[in-house]
């Protein structure tokens, strides 16, 4: 038994990916479900503490300790091949922390795994319904019809139980916790409290939208202001119809259309204000390219433009940021003469040569 603080206990656990021979028992312990759950609780507590720190006092690496621990935990889950409610919660938390920390390398790993493996495995397990399901209160197998709730709810509980039984082996009176299902109601009609449980896949569409925004915004390279259009549309077409119609996915496609249409800066401004905090984090990654493209389009179309409207279109509401940007466009010596009385002179008319 290791004795020491909980921080020391979990910090000494190495990454499984760095254990080539499989002989490190500390690394192998990350495959144990009870240790994974305790580790996850510890991560959530540390994350909560870090969130309480004033944003002005945070460094660029403020959330790195949490990100490192989440990576250890994800590797432990992957090594077991058990993708259930707990795995979904871990990966969803990992996505949230990565977006908050703006760590897009770890974000991509988390999104690829949860959307490509965790959610599909959960859906696949739901398609196999066992005839019997274990009642966690009276401790015996009962027919699915004996359980409270709608037919769909009973089927969900039965399929989750069947998955856990396949993974963990036969039930045992001496190990009742081995088959306890925390997400779904598993009390039969003799013991049921009638409590309803939330959908295990409730965030699937939200995270799918993040993946699309990652492909559209983060992978963008100049002169285009969006990522590989073929990859974006290929990913979209492979989605189920219900996901294609979800507002998180349609929002991402609206961003793609606004960027693809040689910068529809009006629509882009509306989308920015409609976006959630996480969506804005991904949108910010394309703004340097988009901002320059917006300015190029406006400067070709107009000689002068209202300063307030230009700053809103460029998302440069802070005066110093706007001035610095304009210096790069028209030169430091021209800023004072070309920004006057709320109007910006974007370009100077060419002089007509006298014959």
N, C-alpha and C positions, 0 to 999 in steps of 0.2 A: 504494500500500500504506500503510495507516494504521499509524503507529508509536506505541506507548504501551502502557500496561497493559491487560490484558484487561478490567478493570473500566471503564476509560475508553472502550474500544472499543465495548462493548455499551451503556453508559449513554448514549452519544450517539445511539443509534438511537431515533428518535421513534416515536410510535404511528401506525400506518397510518391509523387513523380520523380523524386530524387533518391528513392530507395531501389536500387537496381536488383539486389539479391533477395529482397523480401524478408530479410532476417531481423530488421529493426522492429522490436516489439512495440515501441512507442508509436511508430508509424502505423503498424497493423492495428493498434487499438482504435484508430480513427474509423475503423470499419464497424465497430460495435455501436448498435443503435442507441444504447443508454448514454454512452460517452458523446455521441453526436448530438443528442438532445441537450445534454448539460452544456456542451460547448456552444450550441446555438443560443441558449439562454444567456450565457456569459457574453456572447457577441452582442446581443440585443441590449444588455445592460450597459456595455461599454459604448455602444452607438448612441444610446440615450444620453449618456454623460457628455459625449463629444458634441452633441447637438445643442446642448445648453450653453456652450461657449459662445460668446458674442462673435458674430461673423467678422467684425473688424479685427478681432484678435486671433483669427485662424490663419495658419500658414497654408501654402499650396499642398502640403502633405498631411493636413489635419486628420483626414479619415484613413490614411494608409494602414494604421494598425488594424482597423476593422476589415479593410479590404484583404489584407494578408490572411487573417483568420478565416474569412469567408472562402478564400481560395482553398485553404486546407480542408475545410468542411466539404466543399464541393467535390474535391478529389476523393475524400472518404466515401461520399455518397456514390460517386461514379464507380469506384472500385467494387462496391457491393452489388451494383446493378439493380438496386431497389429504388424504384421511382414511384413515390406515393405522395400523400398530402404533405408530409414533412419535407420531402425533397422539393416539392413545388414551393413551399413557404421559404425555404432556404434560397432557392434561385430567384424568387421574386424579391426578397430582401436584398440580395446581391445586386440586382438590377437597380433598385432604388438608391442604394448606397453609391454605386458606380456613377449614376447620373448626378447625385449630389456632389460627389467628389470630382466629377468631370474626368473620370478615368475611362476612356473609351475603349482601350484595349481589353480591360477586364469586362466591360459592358458587352462587347461583342461575344466573348466567350460565354458569358451567362445567357445571353439571348439565344445564341446558337444551340446551347444545350437544352434549355427549357422548352424552346419552340420546336426543336428538332427531335428531342428524345423524351424529356419528362412528360410533357402534355400528351404526345402521341401514345406513349406507353400507358398512361392513365386511361386514355380513351380506348385503347385496345383491350385493357383489362376489363373495362366496363361492358364489353360486348359479350363476355362469357358469364352466364348467370348459373350458379350452382343450385341444385334442388333444395339443399339444406343450408342453414346458416346458424352459427353459434350464438346463443343468447348469453350475453356477458353477465347477466344477473342470475338466472337460474342455472347457468353452467351446463347447458346441454344443447345438442343440435336439434333445431326445430324446422318444420317446413316454412318456406318463405311466406306462405299465406297466413302464418300465425303472427306476423309482425304488423304493428300499427303503421298507419300512413298510407299514402296512395300507392298504387301499383308501381309507379315510376320510382318513388322513394324507396320502396321495399327492394326493387331490383337494383338500385344504386348501392344499397347497403349489402345486398347479397353478393354483388360482383366485387365490391371492395374486400369483403370477407374472403371470397374465393381466391383473390389475388394474394392476400396475406397468408392464407393457408398453404398455397402453392410455394410461396417464398420461404415460409418459416417451418413448414412441416405440419404433421397432425397436431390437433389440440391436445392439451393435457390438463387434467384437474389440478396438477401441481404447478402449472405455469399458465394461469388464466390470463395474465397480461400479454401473453404471446399472441393472442387473437383479439385483443380489445381494439375496436375501431373508434378512433376519437372523432372523426368528422361526421360519420353517419350514425343514425339511431340504430342500435343493435339489441334493444330490449324487445322480447316477444310480447304478445298481447297480454300475457299474465303479469308482466313486469313493466310495461311501457309507460313512460311519462308523456309521450306524445310530442316531445321536443323536435323541432325541425332544424336541419343543418344547412348551411350555406353551400352554394355550388363550388365544387373544387376547382373548376376551370373559369372562375369569374373574371380573372385578369388576363386571360389568353388573348382577347382582342386588343386590349390596351398594349400589351407587350409586342404584339404583331405590328401595331402602329409604330412603336419605337424602332423595330427592326427596319421598317420601310423608311422612316426618317433618317436612320443611320445610313442606309444605302443612298438615299437622295442627297442628304446634306453633308454628312461627315466625310464621305468619300469623294466629294466634289473636287475637281481640279480645273484650274483656269485653262482656256478662257471661258469654258462653260461653267455655269453656276449650279450644276447638279451632277450627281454620280452617273454611272453607266446606265443609260436608259434601258438597254436590253436586259440587264440584270434586275433592274427595278420591276419591269413589266413581267419578266419571267417569274420572279418571286410572287408577284401579285396574282398572276393567272393560276398558280398552283395552290392558292388558298381555297378553302371551302367557300361555298356561296355565302353562308351566313357571316363569315369573317369579311368577305369582300364588301358586304353591305354595312358593316359596323362603322359607327361614326369615327372611331379611332383610325381605321384604315382609310376611310374616305377623306379624312382630314389630311393624312399624309399624301394622298393622291392630289388633293387640291394644292398643296405646297409644290408638288412636282410639276403640276400644270402651270402654276404661276412662274416658276423658275424656268421651265422649258419654253414658255411663250416669249422668249427674249426679254424676260423680266417684266411681269405684270406687277409693277410695284404697288398699285392700288390694292389689288387682291392680297398681296403679300403683307401689307400693313394691317389689313383686316384679320388675316389669319394669325398674325403675331398676337393681336389683342385677344383672340379667341383661344389661344393655346394655353394648355396647363403649364405649370412650372417645369415639369420634365420635358414636355414638348418644346418649350422655349430653350431649354438647355441644348437640345439637338439642333434647333433652328439657328442658334447663335454660331454654330460651327461653320455655317455657310455664309454668314453675314459679311465678312470681309470681302469675299468675291462678289456677293450680291450688291453690296453697297457701291463698289466700284462700277459694276455694270449699270446700276441705276443712274449713277452720275453721268456715265458716258452717254446713255440714252437721252437723258434730259438735256445735257449740254449740246447735243446735236439737234435737238428739237426746238430749243428755246434760247433766245439771247439773254433774257432775264427771267428770274423765277422768284416767287415769294420766299424769303428766308425761312419763315416758320414752317411752311409746307415742305421745303427742301429738307430741313432738319428732321422732320417727322418721317419723310420718305426714306431718308438715310439711316434713321434710328440713331441720330446724334443730337439728343436733346440737351446734353451738357455743352455749354458754350465753348469751353476750352477744347473739347474733343472735336467739335465742329470746325473751329478755327484751325486746329492742327491738320485736319483732313483737307481743308481748302488750301492751306499753304502748299501741300503736296500736289494739288491739282493746278493751281494758277500761279504759284510762286509767292514767297513771303512778301516781296515788295508790292505785289498787286492786291493783297487782301484788303488793306484799308481803303483803296480806291474803288474796289469792285463790290464791296458789301456796304451798302448805305441805305439808311431809312427803311430797313426791313426788306430790301430787295437785293438779290445777288445777280451780278452780271456774269453769266456762265461763260460767255465767249464774246469776243470783240468783233464787230462787223469788219469784213475786209474792205479796205479802201479801194474805190474804183479809180483806176489809172486815168489821168487826164490826157486826152489826145492833143 
